[in-house]
Amino acid sequence: ISHVLRGEDLLPSTPRQIALYRALIEVGVTEFVPEFGHLPYVMGEGNKKLSKRDPTASLNLYREAGYLPEGLLNYLALLGWSIADDHDIFSMEEMIAAFDIADVKANPARFDPKKCEAINATHIRMLAADDFQARLGEYVTRSGLNADAVVLAEAAPLVQERIKTLREGAEMLRFLLVDEADFSVDEAAAAKQLGETGQAVLAAAVPALRALGEWTPSAIEQALGSAVVDGLQLKERVAYGPIRVAITGSTKSPPLFESMAILGRDRSLSR
């Protein structure tokens, strides 16, 4: 062992260990003293040292939340070190090439969940489309949803730029992947969007959609724009909110018209 790197809380014991190594050299057990390096604490909430027993320090927590290995490692590497002053996003290959233990700062580092999430989101956006689809599909399967390859191929590009974790992606696409019997509308979203105005919007939308000759995003947009924006004299935000909730069960979803095209005419009208 040539180098011993550990937390700064072990610094007081280092002189005794060096003395022990020197004694071991004298009796012929070893030939040299390793180099000792002590790393700064990582602080959690309340300015307390992040303990390995802290739930937020669990690797499984981030794996289950859908963090990418690249994103989490990128952020962890920044705790006490930086690759450059002008950027903090890098690959593992870049980190390996640039890292030097001498550059690690002495001050404690603070674990910032929001910054970690933001860096993970950037790494999600950096993935090639097929790689993102494959990783999202794996997470969808682990979540107990039907990872329909055809649906994912169409839907994954709609969420890749919008999510911070794979869990967000799976939840955002849940409305496309659940059996119709298991589909439900969030109560808070329903209360907000499906009142009197919302019911009027849905009543105007259904016949306009039924009359469509082709079921494409542009045709859906044109039909809904004519029926509920122009027909009911509503702003787009007000007009499309109830339709989004009825179709996806949530106020947060991929682009509405593309979502309806993927969901299909029958399921969209049923909802």
N, C-alpha and C positions, 0 to 999 in steps of 0.2 A: 504494500500500500504506500503510494508515493505522496498522496494528498488527503488530508482529512478536512472536509467541509461540513460545518454544522452550525446550529443556532448560536447566537451570541450569548445565550444564557449559560453556555458551557465554557465561556472564556476563563472564569476564575480557576477551573480545574486544569487548564492547559499547562501551566508551569510544572505542576506535579507530574503530569504525563510526559512532558519533555525530560524531566529528571529520570523518570522510569526508563524511558527509551535509552538515555545515556548509560544507565546502569546495565541495561540489556546488551548494549554494545560492548561494554567492558567484559562481560562474561561470555561474549561470543554468540549470543542468541540472534542478534540482528546487526546490520552494518551501518544503518543511517537513521536519522530522525525524520519522520515525514514532515511535510509542510502543512501547517495548520491554518485554515481560513475560517472566519466566523461571520455568518450571514445575519443581516438585520431581521428583526421580527417582522411578521406580517400582522397588522392590526385589523381587528374586525369592528363591529359596532360598539359604541360606547368607549372607544379608544382602549380596548382591551386586546391583549394578544390573542390571535386566532388559534385556538387549541385544536388539536386533532380530534378531540371529542365534541367539538362544536358541530352541530348538524350541517351548517353552511360550508364546512370544510370537507364534506363527503364527496368523493369523486362520483359515486353513484347518483347523487342528487343532480349533478350536471349532465351525466349520461342520460338519465331518465327525462330530464327537461329538454333534451334534444340539442345539446351543445355539440359542435364539431370538435374532434380532437385538435385540429389545427387552430381553431379559435381560442379554445381554453388554454392551450400551451402558449400561444402568442401572448395572451394576457398575463399568464403566470410569469412568463419570462420578463415582463415589464416591472415586476415587483422588486424594485431595488436596482434595476438596470435599464438602459435604453439603447436601442440600436443606432439611433441618430436623433438629432434635435428636431428634424423636419418631418419625421413620420414614425408611426408606431405600429404599422401593419407589415408583417413580414412572414415568410415561409420558414419552416424548420431548417431548411438548407441555408437560408440567409442568416438565421440566428446562429447556427453552428459555425458558419464562416466568420461571423462578426464577434461572437462572444469571447470575453476575456474576464476572468474572475477579478482581475485588478480594477475593472470598471464598475464593479458592484458598489453601490453607495452604502455608507455607514448608517444613514438614518433609517428608522423603521418605515416600512411601506404599508400603505393602507389598501385593503381589498375593497374595491368599489364594484358592487354587483352591476350597476348601470353601465360602467365603462366595459366590464367584461362582456355584458350582453351586446353592447354596440360593436365591439371588436368581432364577436361571433357573427353578428349580422353581416359585417363586411366580408367575412370569409364565406358565408353562405352565398352572397352575391358574386363572389369570385369563382365559384364552382362552375365547371362546364355543365351545360344543360342536362346531358345524360347522366353525369355523376350526381347532380342534385336530385334528379328524378329517382335514381337508384337508392340514395340515402333516405330520401323522404319516404319511398316505398317501404323500406325496412322499418322505419319508425312507425308508419301507418299500420303495418302488420303487428308490431309489438303493442300497439295501442288497441288491438282487437278489431280494427276496421278492415274492410275488404279492399286490399291494395290492387284494384283493377288497373291493369297495365295501360289499357286504352284510355281510361279516364285520367289517369295520372299523367300520361304523355300530353294530353290536352291541357290539363289544369295546372301542372307544376310550374310552367312559365308564368302563370298569372299571379303566383304567390312568391316566387323567388325574390323579387325586389321589395316585398312588403313585410317579410317576417324577420324576427331576430333569432328564433330557435326553430328546430324541426317540430317541436310540440305545437308551436303556433301554426305552422303549416298544416299539420294533421288536423288541428281543430278548425282551421279556416276551410278545409276541404271536407269536413265531416258530412256536410249536407249532401255532397255528391256520392259519398261512399257508404252511407248507412242504408239498410233496407228501409223501404217506405214506411213499414209498420213501426220502425224505431225512430222515425224523424219527429222532432219536437221543436217548438218555437220557444225561445227564451222569454220568460214571463215579463221581465223588465222591458225587453225590446217590444213585445206585444203591447204592453200598456202604453208605451211611448208612441208607437207608430200605427197601431191598428184600431184607433178610435173612430169617431164619426167620419173625419176626413179620410183616414186610411181605408175605411170600408168603401167610401165613394170611389177612391182611386182603384181599388181592386175590382169593383163592379164595372168600371169603365175599361179596365185593362183586359179583362177576360174576353169579351167579344172581339176586341181589336186584335188580340193574339190568335183567337180561333180562326179569324179570316185570313191569316197569313198563308201565302202560297209556298213560301220557303222559310225554313227555320234557321236563320243565320243571325249573327250578332247585329249586322247592319239593318236587316229587315225588322228585327225585334225593336231596335232603338227607334227606327222610324215610326213603327206602329204605336209604340208607347208614347213617343213624343207628341204625336198627333192626338192621341186619345186622352192623355192625362195632363200633359204640359199645356198644350194649346187648348184642348177641349175643356178642361176644368180650370184653365187660367191659373196654374200653379207653378211655382218655381221648381226647378229640377230637383233640388234637395228635398223639398216637401213631396213632390210627386213620386219620386223613385224610392223613398225610404220605406213606405209600406210594402212595396213590391219586393224589395230586398229582404225584408223580414219574413214575408210569406214564403219566399223561395228558399232562403238560406237558414231561417230561424234566428238570425242575428243581425245586428246593425253593422257588423264588421265582416266583410266578405271580399272575395276577389271581384273584379269588374262585373257588374250585374248582367250586362247583355251577353258577354262571353259565358258567364256561369249558366245562364238560362239555355244557351245553345248546347252546352255540354250536358246539362241535366235532361234535355229533350222536351219536345212539345207536350207529351202526355203527362209527365211528372210535373212539369212547370204549371200546366193548367190545373191539374189536380190540387196542387198546393195553393 
